[in-house]
Amino acid sequence: MVAYGKDLDQLGTFLTDRKITQATTVRTEDIEAFKADLATKSYTPKSVSRKLNSIKTFFRYLRLNGILAYDPAEGVAHPRYENKPPRILSKMEYRALRDACRSDTRIYAIVELMLQTGIRIGELANLTTDDIKDEEITVAQFESHLARTIPLNHAAREALTQYLSIRHKTKDKTLFVTKTGRPLLVRNIRTAIERYFKLAGIDGAKVNDLRHTFVAHHLMAGVSPETVSKLAGHKRLSTTERYLDLIKDQVEGRTARLEEL
C-alpha cells in the first residue's frame, strides 16, 4: 500500500506540472507521457511496469465506480523487459569500482554500504543519521519491503565514518545529502555510481549489481540462504535461492559469520 500511494503521488505531481488537477480530465496520452518521463529518469522497465500497475488499478477503480466515463490507463502498454539472471561482480570488478570512486567520499560510502549490506538504492536514499548505530543500520519500511536491521562490518563503518566527517551540516537528518544539505535523490545516486562503473571500465553493470554481489558473495562463503534472505529483505526464500543456481559450484561450507567484500 505504501508503494501504491507513492506511485499515485508521483503521477499526481507530474500531472499537476502539466496543469491537470482532476482525474476526470486525465487522458491516455498524459499517462503515456508519464511513462516516457519515468524512462528518462533511469527507472528500469520493470520499475516502470510496477508503477503502471498501481496507476491502472487506480483508474480501473474510478471507472468501475462510475467516477470516470472511461479508463485512460487501460490502453497504456507495459514496457517490455527480460528477467535476466542477476549479474554478480567479480572481485576484480568491485575493487576497480572502489578505486575509481575512492576520492569521492560520499559516493565511496554509498558504494561500500550497498556492497557490504545489500541495501536497496531506494532504502539507502531514505536512511537517516538516526538509523546508523555503531555496528548496525536500521532500514525503515520502504514501498512493500519490511523494516530490518543489518550489521555493519569494518569496511562499511570506516567508509561511513569518513563520509560523516565531511557531510554538510544541516538540520535535515537524511544520511546522504548534497553539498548544499539537500537529500540526495535516487536518480542522482544511480547516475553517479554508473559514471564510476564506466570510469572503472566495467561494462554493462548497474547499481543493483552491488546488491546481487552481496547476496551471491555471502552464499558462496557458506552463509545460510535463510540468513542472507533476511538481511537482503527478500520476501520469499525462493528469491535468495535463485542465486544458488548461479554459484552452485562455488559454495563453501556453512558459516554464521558475515564476510567482508
C-alpha positions in Angstrom: 0.0 0.0 0.0 2.9 2.4 0.7 4.3 1.9 -2.8 0.8 2.3 -4.3 0.4 5.6 -2.6 3.8 6.9 -3.6 3.2 5.8 -7.2 0.0 7.8 -7.4 1.7 10.8 -5.6 4.4 10.7 -8.3 1.8 10.7 -11.1 -0.1 13.5 -9.3 3.0 15.7 -9.2 3.6 15.0 -12.9 0.1 15.8 -13.9 -0.1 19.0 -11.7 3.0 20.3 -13.5 1.0 19.8 -16.7 -1.9 21.8 -15.2 -4.0 18.7 -14.8 -5.6 18.6 -11.4 -8.7 16.4 -11.8 -8.8 12.7 -12.5 -11.7 13.3 -14.9 -9.5 15.3 -17.2 -6.6 12.8 -17.4 -6.1 11.4 -20.9 -4.3 8.3 -22.2 -1.6 10.5 -23.7 -1.0 12.0 -20.3 -0.2 8.6 -18.8 1.9 7.7 -21.8 3.8 10.9 -21.2 4.3 10.0 -17.6 5.6 6.6 -18.6 8.1 8.2 -21.0 9.2 10.6 -18.3 10.0 7.8 -16.0 12.2 6.2 -18.6 14.3 9.4 -18.8 14.9 9.3 -15.1 16.8 6.0 -15.1 13.8 3.8 -13.9 14.2 0.3 -15.2 11.4 -1.1 -17.4 10.5 -3.4 -14.5 10.0 -0.4 -12.1 8.0 1.5 -14.7 5.8 -1.6 -15.2 5.2 -1.8 -11.5 4.2 1.9 -11.3 1.8 1.4 -14.2 0.2 -1.4 -12.3 -0.6 1.0 -9.5 -2.0 3.6 -11.9 -4.1 1.1 -13.8 -5.6 -0.2 -10.6 -6.5 3.3 -9.5 -8.2 4.3 -12.8 -9.9 1.0 -13.1 -11.4 1.6 -9.6 -12.6 5.0 -10.7 -14.2 3.6 -13.8 -15.9 0.7 -12.1 -17.4 3.1 -9.5 -18.8 5.4 -12.1 -16.5 8.3 -11.3 -14.9 8.2 -14.8 -16.7 7.7 -18.1 -13.7 5.8 -19.4 -10.4 4.4 -18.2 -7.4 6.4 -19.6 -4.9 3.9 -18.3 -6.5 0.8 -19.9 -4.7 1.2 -23.3 -1.3 2.1 -21.9 1.1 -0.8 -22.6 3.6 -2.1 -20.1 7.3 -1.7 -21.2 8.9 -5.0 -22.2 11.7 -6.3 -20.1 13.6 -9.5 -19.7 14.1 -11.4 -16.4 17.8 -11.7 -16.8 19.8 -13.6 -14.2 21.4 -11.4 -11.6 24.8 -10.0 -12.5 27.5 -10.7 -9.9 30.5 -8.5 -9.9 33.9 -10.3 -9.8 36.4 -9.4 -7.0 38.4 -7.5 -9.7 35.4 -5.5 -10.8 34.2 -4.3 -7.4 37.7 -3.5 -6.3 38.1 -1.5 -9.5 34.9 0.4 -8.7 36.2 1.2 -5.2 39.4 2.5 -6.7 37.5 4.7 -9.2 35.3 6.4 -6.6 37.7 6.4 -3.6 38.4 10.2 -3.8 34.6 10.9 -3.8 34.0 10.3 -0.1 30.2 10.4 -0.3 29.8 8.0 -3.3 32.5 5.8 -1.9 30.5 5.4 1.3 27.3 4.7 -0.7 29.1 2.0 -2.8 30.6 0.4 0.3 27.3 0.4 2.1 25.5 -1.2 -0.8 28.2 -3.7 -1.3 28.6 -4.7 2.3 24.9 -4.7 3.4 23.0 -5.4 0.2 20.7 -2.5 0.9 18.4 -1.4 -2.0 19.1 2.0 -3.6 15.7 3.4 -2.5 16.2 2.2 1.1 19.7 3.8 1.1 18.3 7.1 -0.1 15.8 7.0 2.8 18.3 6.4 5.5 18.7 9.0 8.3 21.5 9.7 10.6 19.4 8.1 13.4 19.4 4.8 11.5 23.2 4.4 11.9 24.4 2.7 15.0 28.0 1.7 15.9 27.7 -1.8 14.4 24.4 -1.9 12.6 21.9 0.1 10.5 18.2 0.1 10.8 16.4 0.0 7.4 13.0 1.5 7.6 10.0 0.1 5.7 10.3 1.1 2.1 7.5 0.6 -0.5 6.4 -3.0 0.0 9.6 -4.1 1.8 9.7 -4.7 5.6 12.0 -3.0 8.0 15.1 -4.8 9.1 18.4 -4.4 10.9 21.7 -5.2 9.1 25.1 -5.5 10.8 27.9 -3.2 9.6 31.3 -4.7 9.0 34.6 -2.8 9.4 34.7 -1.6 5.7 31.2 -0.2 5.9 31.8 1.5 9.3 35.1 3.1 8.1 33.5 4.5 4.9 30.6 5.9 6.8 32.8 7.5 9.4 34.8 9.2 6.7 31.7 10.4 5.0 30.1 11.8 8.2 33.2 13.8 8.9 32.7 15.8 5.7 28.8 15.6 5.5 27.2 19.1 5.0 26.0 20.5 8.4 22.2 20.6 8.0 19.1 20.1 10.1 17.9 17.5 7.6 18.5 14.1 9.1 18.7 12.3 5.7 22.0 10.5 5.8 23.2 11.2 2.3 22.9 14.8 1.3 24.2 17.1 -1.4 26.9 19.8 -0.8 24.1 22.2 -0.1 22.5 19.9 2.5 19.6 18.6 0.4 18.6 14.9 0.4 20.5 13.0 -2.4 17.9 11.6 -4.8 17.8 8.0 -6.1 18.4 9.2 -9.6 21.5 11.2 -8.5 22.9 8.2 -6.7 22.3 5.9 -9.7 23.8 8.4 -12.2 26.9 8.9 -10.0 27.6 5.2 -9.5 27.0 4.3 -13.2 29.6 7.1 -14.0 32.1 5.4 -11.8 31.3 2.0 -13.3 32.3 3.5 -16.7 35.5 5.1 -15.2 36.4 1.7 -13.8 36.0 0.1 -17.2 33.1 -2.2 -16.0 30.7 -2.6 -19.0 27.0 -3.2 -18.6 27.0 -3.0 -14.8 24.0 -1.5 -12.9 23.7 -0.1 -9.4 21.6 -3.1 -8.3 24.5 -5.4 -9.2 26.1 -4.3 -5.9 23.2 -5.9 -4.1 23.3 -9.0 -6.3 27.0 -9.3 -5.4 26.3 -9.0 -1.7 23.8 -11.9 -1.8 25.9 -14.1 -4.1 29.2 -13.5 -2.2 27.7 -14.5 1.2 26.0 -17.6 -0.2 29.4 -18.6 -1.8 31.0 -18.0 1.6 28.6 -20.5 3.2 26.2 -18.2 5.0 22.8 -19.9 5.1 20.1 -18.8 2.5 17.8 -18.1 5.4 20.2 -15.6 6.9 21.1 -13.9 3.6 17.4 -13.7 2.7 16.6 -11.9 6.0 19.5 -9.4 5.6 18.6 -8.7 2.0 15.0 -8.1 2.8 13.7 -10.8 0.4 10.0 -11.5 0.9 10.5 -15.1 -0.2 13.3 -17.5 0.4 13.0 -18.7 -3.2 14.2 -15.2 -4.3 17.5 -15.9 -2.5 17.7 -19.5 -3.7 17.7 -18.3 -7.3 21.3 -17.2 -6.8 22.4 -20.7 -5.8 21.9 -21.9 -9.4 24.5 -19.3 -10.5 27.1 -20.1 -7.9 26.4 -23.8 -7.1 30.0 -24.8 -7.9 31.4 -22.1 -5.6 29.5 -22.6 -2.3 31.8 -23.2 0.7 30.9 -24.9 4.0 28.2 -23.3 6.1 29.2 -20.4 8.3 27.3 -18.0 10.6 29.8 -15.1 10.1 29.3 -12.4 7.5 32.2 -11.9 5.2 33.8 -8.6 4.2 34.0 -8.0 0.5 
